[in-house]
Amino acid sequence: MTDLAPTNCSDRDPVSQPFSTYREYVAAAKAALADKPAGTGYHNGHGVVFLMWGTLCYVEENESIEDASEADSTAFDSQMLMHEWRCLQEPVFVARFTPEEVEAFCSSDQDRVKSTSTAERMTNVELVTEVMEFSRYGALAQAFVIEALRWYAAKVAVADPKDLDSPGLNGSAWVGTAQEINAKLAKQYGEYFLKS
């Protein structure tokens, strides 16, 4: 497909009410793209934002459809929300991929990313795999998940089980689970990892 010339969205006049949340951005972007053919998105000055799997996806100028990544709320701070707001005030739509390219890619890759609106929810294992293996930040997502495990397991492992008891949770079992996870992390990464 032929791309339109890039637009520098940051040169547009500031607006008085930018998006205040990522959810507002997603709703506005999906509304802007709702009537566009598959593979058509809006140019945000760096690449193209388009819908695939019913989800906002992003692709850089010279990337292929295989390089497209889902929009990630953690990448959005107030500056990014303002930038996207400006781009959506007068969107420049780009036929980045053909509808046939999108359909072929989605058909061949449908097991990798599942849209919650069209597919069953992922299992916990599938979700953790998705988070760790398909991040636009690469291996940093894996480090983040391991650090989160380490941090929470370390806190729970030394807690008093009675403090964790509730109608739906046995405190002793929860502490035992944390200790088991700690042991597995220590085996994988060494004892020093648990003390950091």
Backbone torsions as a table, in degrees:
resi	resn	phi	psi	omega
1	MET	NA	154.1	177.5
2	THR	-90.8	127.4	178.4
3	ASP	-84.1	146.8	170.6
4	LEU	-77.6	160.4	178.4
5	ALA	-62.3	141.5	179.1
6	PRO	-60.2	148.5	177.2
7	THR	-115.3	132.7	176.6
8	ASN	-86.7	95.3	-174.2
9	CYS	-64.9	-25.9	-176.9
10	SER	-70.3	-12.5	179.3
11	ASP	-84.6	-7.0	-179.8
12	ARG	-73.6	159.9	178.7
13	ASP	-61.9	139.5	177.2
14	PRO	-62.2	152.6	177.2
15	VAL	-111.0	159.0	-173.6
16	SER	-82.7	-23.6	-176.4
17	GLN	-130.4	83.4	177.8
18	PRO	-71.6	169.6	175.2
19	PHE	-60.7	137.5	176.8
20	SER	-99.9	-14.2	178.4
21	THR	-138.1	158.0	175.7
22	TYR	-62.2	-36.9	179.9
23	ARG	-60.9	-41.0	177.8
24	GLU	-62.5	-41.3	178.0
25	TYR	-60.9	-49.2	-177.9
26	VAL	-59.0	-44.9	179.9
27	ALA	-61.0	-44.2	-179.1
28	ALA	-67.7	-42.4	-179.8
29	ALA	-65.6	-42.8	178.8
30	LYS	-64.6	-38.3	178.3
31	ALA	-64.1	-40.6	-179.8
32	ALA	-66.5	-30.1	-175.8
33	LEU	-96.8	-7.0	-171.5
34	ALA	-55.9	-38.4	-176.1
35	ASP	-99.4	9.3	-178.6
36	LYS	-90.0	149.2	176.9
37	PRO	-63.0	152.6	176.4
38	ALA	-55.7	135.3	-179.8
39	GLY	94.1	-9.8	176.6
40	THR	-96.8	132.6	-179.9
41	GLY	-140.2	-173.5	176.8
42	TYR	-107.1	144.9	-179.6
43	HIS	-82.2	130.0	-179.7
44	ASN	-112.6	20.5	177.4
45	GLY	92.2	-19.9	-179.1
46	HIS	-120.6	-31.3	-176.9
47	GLY	-168.8	-154.4	-176.6
48	VAL	-125.7	133.8	175.2
49	VAL	-102.8	125.7	-178.1
50	PHE	-144.7	170.2	179.7
51	LEU	-96.8	133.9	173.3
52	MET	-150.2	135.9	-174.1
53	TRP	62.2	21.0	-176.1
54	GLY	73.8	12.7	-175.4
55	THR	-121.8	146.8	173.8
56	LEU	-67.8	129.3	177.4
57	CYS	-126.6	161.1	-176.1
58	TYR	-134.8	140.7	176.0
59	VAL	-140.6	136.6	177.3
60	GLU	-70.6	167.2	-176.1
61	GLU	-51.4	-50.2	-172.2
62	ASN	-100.6	13.9	-178.1
63	GLU	-91.1	157.8	177.3
64	SER	-92.4	174.9	-179.3
65	ILE	-63.2	-29.1	178.1
66	GLU	-64.8	-22.2	-178.9
67	ASP	-89.3	-4.8	-178.3
68	ALA	-62.3	139.8	178.0
69	SER	-125.9	152.2	178.3
70	GLU	-69.5	147.4	173.7
71	ALA	-59.1	141.3	-174.6
72	ASP	-124.4	117.1	-176.2
73	SER	-60.2	-27.6	-178.1
74	THR	-70.4	-16.0	179.6
75	ALA	-87.1	-3.0	-173.8
76	PHE	-104.6	111.7	170.5
77	ASP	-107.3	-173.4	-176.7
78	SER	-62.8	-34.5	178.5
79	GLN	-66.2	-42.0	-179.8
80	MET	-67.1	-39.9	177.2
81	LEU	-62.8	-40.0	177.1
82	MET	-64.1	-43.1	179.9
83	HIS	-59.9	-48.6	-178.5
84	GLU	-67.4	-35.4	175.8
85	TRP	-57.7	-47.9	-179.5
86	ARG	-61.3	-42.2	-180.0
87	CYS	-63.8	-33.2	-177.9
88	LEU	-85.0	-7.0	176.4
89	GLN	-68.1	-41.6	176.2
90	GLU	-136.7	73.1	-172.9
91	PRO	-64.1	141.0	173.6
92	VAL	-102.2	107.8	-176.7
93	PHE	-85.9	141.5	-175.5
94	VAL	-130.0	127.9	174.1
95	ALA	-80.7	81.2	-171.8
96	ARG	-73.8	-40.7	176.6
97	PHE	-132.9	157.1	176.2
98	THR	-78.5	155.7	175.0
99	PRO	-56.9	-33.5	179.1
100	GLU	-66.8	-39.6	177.4
101	GLU	-63.1	-42.5	179.8
102	VAL	-65.2	-44.9	-179.0
103	GLU	-62.9	-42.9	179.7
104	ALA	-64.2	-42.6	-179.4
105	PHE	-66.1	-45.2	-179.7
106	CYS	-63.3	-38.2	179.2
107	SER	-66.1	-40.0	-178.0
108	SER	-80.4	-18.9	-172.9
109	ASP	-122.0	17.1	-172.0
110	GLN	-64.9	-23.5	180.0
111	ASP	-78.0	-19.5	-176.7
112	ARG	-73.9	-48.5	-179.5
113	VAL	-126.1	125.1	-178.0
114	LYS	-111.1	130.1	175.5
115	SER	-80.6	130.5	-179.1
116	THR	-66.0	-17.4	179.9
117	SER	-83.8	-19.1	-175.4
118	THR	-123.9	-7.5	-177.1
119	ALA	-134.4	165.6	176.7
120	GLU	-64.6	155.8	175.8
121	ARG	-63.1	148.2	176.3
122	MET	-71.9	153.2	170.4
123	THR	-71.7	167.4	177.8
124	ASN	-60.2	-40.2	179.7
125	VAL	-64.6	-43.4	178.4
126	GLU	-63.0	-40.3	-179.8
127	LEU	-64.2	-46.1	179.4
128	VAL	-63.4	-39.5	176.4
129	THR	-62.0	-44.3	178.4
130	GLU	-59.7	-46.2	-179.6
131	VAL	-61.5	-42.9	-174.1
132	MET	-80.8	-30.2	-173.1
133	GLU	-101.9	-20.8	-174.1
134	PHE	-126.2	63.4	178.5
135	SER	-112.1	142.9	175.5
136	ARG	-69.5	-9.7	178.0
137	TYR	-102.0	10.5	174.6
138	GLY	61.9	-135.0	-173.9
139	ALA	-66.4	-15.0	176.5
140	LEU	-59.1	-32.0	178.3
141	ALA	-64.0	-38.3	178.1
142	GLN	-65.3	-44.6	178.3
143	ALA	-61.1	-38.4	180.0
144	PHE	-63.2	-46.1	-179.2
145	VAL	-64.5	-44.3	179.6
146	ILE	-63.5	-42.3	179.0
147	GLU	-64.4	-39.1	177.9
148	ALA	-63.7	-43.1	175.4
149	LEU	-59.3	-49.3	-178.0
150	ARG	-59.3	-47.7	-175.3
151	TRP	-64.4	-49.3	-176.4
152	TYR	-71.1	-42.0	179.7
153	ALA	-62.1	-38.5	179.2
154	ALA	-63.6	-40.5	179.3
155	LYS	-66.2	-46.8	-176.1
156	VAL	-72.1	-34.3	-176.8
157	ALA	-59.2	-27.9	-177.7
158	VAL	-105.6	5.6	-179.1
159	ALA	-76.8	157.8	173.7
160	ASP	-78.3	120.2	-177.9
161	PRO	-54.5	-32.4	-179.7
162	LYS	-63.1	-31.8	179.3
163	ASP	-70.0	-18.4	-176.4
164	LEU	-102.4	-8.8	179.4
165	ASP	-62.3	137.0	174.4
166	SER	-153.0	171.2	-179.3
167	PRO	-57.7	-30.5	-178.4
168	GLY	-104.8	5.2	-174.5
169	LEU	-146.7	128.0	174.8
170	ASN	-88.5	115.6	-176.9
171	GLY	-57.3	-40.2	179.9
172	SER	-63.7	-40.8	178.7
173	ALA	-66.8	-36.6	-179.6
174	TRP	-67.1	-43.7	177.2
175	VAL	-64.5	-41.6	178.0
176	GLY	-61.2	-40.0	177.2
177	THR	-62.1	-43.9	179.1
178	ALA	-62.5	-41.7	179.3
179	GLN	-65.7	-39.0	177.3
180	GLU	-63.3	-43.9	178.6
181	ILE	-64.0	-42.0	176.9
182	ASN	-57.2	-43.9	-179.2
183	ALA	-62.9	-41.1	179.4
184	LYS	-67.3	-39.7	177.5
185	LEU	-65.4	-41.0	178.8
186	ALA	-63.0	-40.7	178.9
187	LYS	-64.0	-40.9	-177.6
188	GLN	-75.3	-43.4	-170.6
189	TYR	-113.8	-7.0	-179.8
190	GLY	94.4	155.9	-177.6
191	GLU	-60.6	-35.5	-178.0
192	TYR	-58.6	-30.1	-178.6
193	PHE	-63.0	-38.3	-177.8
194	LEU	-72.6	-20.6	-177.8
195	LYS	-93.6	-8.9	-176.9
196	SER	-76.5	NA	NA
